[in-house]
């Protein structure tokens, strides 16, 4: 899967509010009401990532979760990252 150009990524992020492109990845920080809500979100992401065989970088800081996506085999952002970002967006709203 080929890496996307900066213009392609910028256009695709228009449909992903709050996501940014920097240093070769797309990322977003999510904020939840409680620590357990943040952990439940990570659990939902883990299921989707495993199903897609594509695993994000995750950081948890109490009620905040930073998600970073980058396709290591291409050393770039690809369509695979964007598809998972859309699934992560949906998971951020599930159960709340």
C-alpha positions in Angstrom: 0.0 0.0 0.0 1.6 3.3 -1.1 2.1 6.2 1.2 -0.2 9.2 0.7 1.0 12.7 -0.3 0.6 15.6 2.2 -2.2 17.0 0.0 -4.0 13.6 0.0 -3.7 13.4 3.8 -4.9 17.0 4.3 -7.9 16.3 2.2 -8.8 13.1 4.0 -8.4 14.7 7.4 -11.2 17.1 6.5 -13.6 14.2 7.4 -11.8 13.5 10.7 -12.3 16.4 13.0 -9.4 17.0 15.4 -7.0 14.7 13.6 -3.6 16.2 12.7 -0.7 15.2 10.4 2.8 15.8 11.7 6.1 14.0 11.7 4.9 11.2 9.4 1.8 10.2 11.3 -1.8 11.2 11.8 -2.9 11.6 15.4 -5.6 12.9 17.8 -6.0 13.3 21.5 -9.3 12.2 22.9 -10.6 13.3 26.3 -13.0 11.3 28.5 -14.9 12.0 31.7 -13.1 9.3 33.7 -10.1 7.1 33.7 -12.3 4.0 33.1 -14.0 5.7 30.1 -10.5 6.2 28.6 -9.5 2.6 29.2 -12.8 1.3 27.7 -12.0 3.4 24.6 -8.6 1.8 24.4 -10.2 -1.6 24.6 -12.6 -0.7 21.8 -9.7 0.5 19.7 -7.7 -2.7 20.4 -10.5 -4.8 19.0 -10.8 -2.8 15.8 -7.0 -2.6 15.3 -6.6 -6.3 15.8 -9.3 -7.1 13.3 -7.6 -4.8 10.8 -4.1 -6.2 11.6 -3.0 -2.6 12.0 -2.0 -1.3 15.4 -1.9 2.3 16.5 0.5 4.0 19.0 -1.6 4.6 22.1 -0.8 6.8 25.1 -3.0 7.0 28.2 -2.7 9.9 30.6 -5.5 9.6 33.1 -8.6 10.7 31.1 -6.8 11.5 27.9 -5.8 9.0 25.2 -3.5 10.0 22.3 -3.8 7.8 19.2 -1.1 7.9 16.5 -1.3 6.1 13.2 1.4 5.3 10.7 2.0 2.4 8.4 5.5 1.1 9.4 6.0 -1.1 6.3 5.6 2.0 4.1 7.2 4.5 6.5 4.2 6.7 5.7 0.6 7.4 6.2 -1.6 5.2 4.0 -5.2 4.5 3.3 -5.0 1.8 6.0 -4.4 4.5 8.6 -7.3 6.6 7.4 -9.7 3.7 7.5 -8.7 2.9 11.0 -8.9 6.5 12.1 -12.6 6.5 11.0 -13.2 3.4 13.0 -11.5 5.0 16.0 -13.7 8.0 15.7 -16.8 5.8 15.8 -15.3 3.9 18.8 -14.7 7.2 20.7 -18.5 7.9 20.7 -19.7 4.3 21.4 -21.1 3.7 24.8 -21.3 7.4 25.8 
